[in-house]
Amino acid sequence: MARARLFASLCGLVFLLNLARIIFAPLLDVFIAEFAIGEGTAGLIVTLAWIGSASLRLPTGWLLTKVPRQQVVLGSGVILAVSSAIAATATTVPHLMAGAFLMGIASGVYFVSANPLLSELYPSRVGRVMGIHGTASQLAAVIAAPFVVLTLLVDWRLSLWAIAVGATVVTAYTWVVARRTEMPAAGAEDRDFVAGALSEWRLIVTALALVGAASFVWQGVFNFYELYMQTKGLSDQAAGIMLTIVFAAGVPAFYFGGDLADRLPHVPYLLGIVGTFSMCVLALTMIENLLALVVLTAVLGFVIHTLFPATDTYLLDTLPDSTRGSAYAVFSSSWMLMQALGSWVVGLLIERGYTYDAVFGGAAVFLGITVIILVALERTNRLPS
């Protein structure tokens, strides 16, 4: 029962942490108008949140060899509460960027410490636990756009203050529950960060090759999805609904995707996800019909969100106890840094005159080529599984 309560509290905390990363996407129009900035600068604000999420993952991995995982998780909640308050008080673009960066740091510290902890709390059901935990995270993405719309009736800063208050309450509850829970000793042997990471370099590089480019493209797609839909003739409100559909499709995707990750061979499953995602993005550039856009948006959202529990299961289920925290931290930081640049690159390309269809279509073709290469390597047993 104690582990179940801890798991529930972590689901609440991850909800707030993911909301903190996603909240900037539906606020892009507000930032552009309020601070008189272009798409490139607006995209950089989002990118800084994701760079922040990547920046301290390596140091956090080292910290996990010295400090219990649950204590680091609690630290991430404290960082989120403080940084959200900083962003909520922003009056200049650099101030806002600093807040976004620090909010990203909170999520990075959390995921590097919480995901190994969860896999060790439930070692026989890693995929399912990652799926449920991811579902809680994804619910935040679903409510982000309507939540912003609601807070805009008062002030856009209210959305950030709500995250700060929520993080304070949930972190306090997690601290109480963690004190009453017997923690697993699976990571006790993981005490040499560098050696642990180096011993698993092949698995880390393989995982990055499998999912790095897809997550980079996804960052660019979802952060500009509302603006992209507007170029296809949709109203501001309809474009916001489309972004909500993308994230809503991710709720069942995390839940069922985690179960599938427990049942299917890891590498072929990941390649199938990335290949299908590339086809969905390419198809998106070819259609204008509203009904077709709605259907494809739902399919796109479902497919890409199965990638995340599948990736975590692949790493956490494959890595041994003696290197899990260290190696996962190296992978996670590298993966997040690759993702973070996506929205900035898309923003720059759009500012330079390229159309969304051209940018996303080129990205889809590139992804398709990488999948073909990786499938060939997998079929000849050149990828670790």
N, C-alpha and C positions, 0 to 999 in steps of 0.2 A: 504493500500500500504506500509506503514512504517513497519508493522509487516512482510509483505512478504519479504521486503528487509533485515530485521534483520534475518529472517529465512534463506534466501539465504546466508548471510554472515556466519551464523553458520554452514551451510552445507560446505562452503569453509574451515572454521576452523577445522571442524571435519575430513575433508579429509586429512589435513596436520597432525593432531594429530594421526590418525590411521596409516598413512604412517610412522610416527615416531615409532610406535610400531611394525609394520610389517617389516620394512626395514632391521632389523637384521637377519631375517630368510634367505633370499637369500644371505646374506653376510657371512653365517657360513663357507662356504668353504674358503672364502678369509681370515677370521680371523684365521682359523686353519693353513693356509699356512703362513700368514704374521707374526703371533705372536707365531708360533710353539706350539700350544696347542692341547689338545684332545677334543673329542666330549663332554665330561662332562663339561669341562670349557667353551666351546663354547655354550653349552646349558644353562650354568649359566648366560652368558651375556644376552641371550634372557629372561631368567627367571627374571633377575634383572629389566629389562624394565617393566615386568608385575607386579613384586613386587612393583616397584615404582608406578605403576598405582593404586595399592591397598593401599599403605602406608598412604597417606594423605586424603583418602576419608572420614574417620571418622572426623578428624579435619575440613575438608571442610564442612561437614554436620553441625558441630557446628558453623562454620563461617557464614553459610547461615541463621542462626537464628539472626545474628547481621548485616549482610551486604547484600545489594540487589544482587540477583542472577547474573545480567548482569555484575556487577563489578568483581565478582569472575571469570566469564567466560573470561573477558578481562585479568585478572591476569594469567590465564592458557596459554593464547597466548604469553604473555611475557616470562613465564617460558620456553615454547617450543623454542622460538627464542634463548634464552641464552643457554639452555642445548644442543641444536643441534650444536651450535658453539663449545661448550666444547667437545662433542663427536668427532666432525670433526677434532679437533686438537690433538687427542689421539696418544701418542707414546708408551704407555705401556698398558698392560691388565687392571690393576686397574684404570687407567685414562679412558679407554673405558667403563669399567663397571660403573664408576661414571656418565659418560655422559648418558649411557643407562638408568640408574636408574632415573636420573633427567628428562629425556624425558618421562619416564613412569609416573612420578609425574604430569607432565603437563596434560597428558590425563586423569588421575584420577580426578584431580581438575575440569577439563572441564566436564566430563560426570556427575559427581555428581551435578554440578550446572546447566548445560545446559538441561539435560533431564527433570527435574521438571519444568524448565522455559518453555520449549516447550510444555509440557502437559498442562500448565496453559495458554499459549498463544492460544492454540487450544484445549480447553477442550472437545469438542464434537467429535473430530477426533484424539484421542490419538494414536491409532494404525497406522493410515495412516501417521501421522506426524512422528512417530518413524520409520516407514518404509522408507519414503523418506530421512529422516536424516541418517538412516542406509545405504541406497543406496549410498549416497555421501561418507560415511565412507568406504563402501566396494569397491568403485571405486579405492580408494587408494591401497587396497590390490591387486586389479587386476593389476595395473600398477607397483607394487613394484618390481617384478622380472625383467620384461623388462627394467624398469627404472634403476635398478642396473647394468644390462648388458650394457646399454648405457653409464652410468657414468664410468664403468670400462675401457672404451676406453681412458679415461683421468686419473681418480683416484677414488677409492672407496669413498674417503672423499667428493667428489663433491656432492654425493647424500645427505649427511648430511648438507652441506652448502646450498643446494637448499631448504631444509626444513626450515633452519634458516631464510633465506631471505623471503621465502613465508609466514612464520608465522608473521614476522614483518609487511609485507604489509597488510595481511588479518586482523590482530588484529587492526591495525590503522583504517581500513575501518569499522570494527565492532563497534569500539568506536564512530565513527561519526554517524553511523546509530542508535545505541542504544540511543544516546542523543536525537534523533528526534522521538523516539517511545514511546508511552504511555504503560507502563508496567502493567501487571495484578497485582491485589492486593490479589490473591488467597492464597498466602503463608504468609500473614500478621500475622495470628494467630499462626504460627509455630515458637514459641519463646523459647521453653524449649526442648533442644535437647535430654536429657536423658529421660525425661518423654514421649516425643513423640515416641522415639524408643521403649521403654519398653512397651508402650500401644499396639504396633503392633507386638510383638515378635512372636506370632503364625504364622502370615502371613510371616514374614521374614524367620523363620525356615522352613516353608513349601516350600517357593520358593527356598531356598538353597537345600533342599532335592530333589526337582524336577529337578534342572538344574546344581547343583554343580559338580557332578561326570562327567556329560557329557562334561562340559566345561573344566574340568581337562584333560580328555582324548583327547579332541580336541586340546588343547595346545600342547600336546606331538605329536599328529599326524601331524599337519600342519607344525610345526617348523622343523620336520625331514622328511617331505614328499619327498623332492628332493632326499635326501640320501636313503630313503626307495625305491623309484622308481629305483634308480641305482642298488640296490641289486636284483631287478627283471630283470636286463639286459638292462635297458634303458640308453642311453647316457646322458651326463651332460645336453645337450641342450634339449633333450626330457623330462628329469626329470623336468627341469625348466618350460617347457610348461605345464606339468601336474599340477604343483603347481599353475600356472596361471589359468588353467581350474577350479581348486577348488575354487579359489576366484572369477573368472568370473561368476560361477554359483550362487554365493552369491548375485550378483546385482539384478536379478529378484526375488531371494529369499527374500531379505529385502523388496522389493516393494510389492510383493504379500503377503508375510508373515505378513506384518503390516496390510493389509486389512483383512486378515483372522483372525487376532487377535481381530479385532473389531467385527467380526461376529460369531466366535465360542466360546463355553464355554472354559474358560482359562485353567483349570487344565487338562481336557481330551486332549486338543490340545497340551499342553506341553508334556504330557506323550506319545502321539503319535509321536511327533518329536523325543524324546529321544530314544524310542523303535526302530524307523526306523533307526536312526543314528547307534545304536549298531549293527543292522543287516548289515548295509552297511560296517562298519569297519570289522566285522567278515568275510563277503564275500570277502573283499579286500585281506585278508590273504590267500584265497583259489584259487586265479586266477593268471595266468601269461600271458595270451593272451593280446596283445597290445590293440586291439579294445575293449575288455571287460574292460580293465583297464581304458580306456578313458571314456567309458560310466559310469562305476561305480564311477569314480572320479567326474564326473559332477553331478551325483545323490547325492553323499556324500556331495559335496559342497553346493548344493541347500538345502538339508535337514538341515544340521547343522546351516546354516545361517538364517533359519526361526526361530531358537531358540531365537535369540537375540531381535528382535522386539516383539516377543511373550512374552518374560520375562518382558521386560520394560513395555509393555502394561498391563500385569497382575498386576504388582506392582503399577504403576502410575495411572491406571484407578480405582484401588480398594482402594488405600489409600485416606483418607479424606484430605482436605486442611490443617487442623490443624496439621497434622503429616507427610505430604508427604515428605518434604525435609529431615527431621531428619531420618525417617524410611528408606527412599530410600538410604541415605548415609550409614547406617549400613549394609543394604543388599548388596549394591554395593561394599563396601570395603571387606566384607567377601567373596563375590562371586569372586572378582578379586584375592584375596589371594589364594583361592582354585585353580583357573585357573593357576596362575603364576607358581606353583610348577610342572606343567605337563611336560614341556620340560626338566627341570633339572632331574626329576625322570627317564624319558625315556633315556636321555643321560647316566645316571649312569648305568642303566640296560644294555644298549648296550655295554658300556665299560667293563662290567663284563661278557660278553660273550653270553648273550641272543640274539636271533635273533629278528628282527623287527616283523616277523610274530608271534612269541611266545608272545612278549610283547603286541602287538595290539590285538591279539586274546584273550589273558587273560583279557584285559581291556574290550573288547566287551562282553564277557561272564558276567563279573561283572556288567556291565551296564544293561544287560538284566535281571539279577536277581533283581536289584534294581527297575527296571520298574515293574516287576511282583508284588513285594511287595507293591509299591505305587499304582498300579491299584487296588489291593485288598483293600487298605485303602480308596481309592477314592470311590469305589463301595459301601462301607459300611458307607459312609458319615463321615469319620474321618479326612478329610482334609478340611481346610477352603477354600472357593471358592470366 
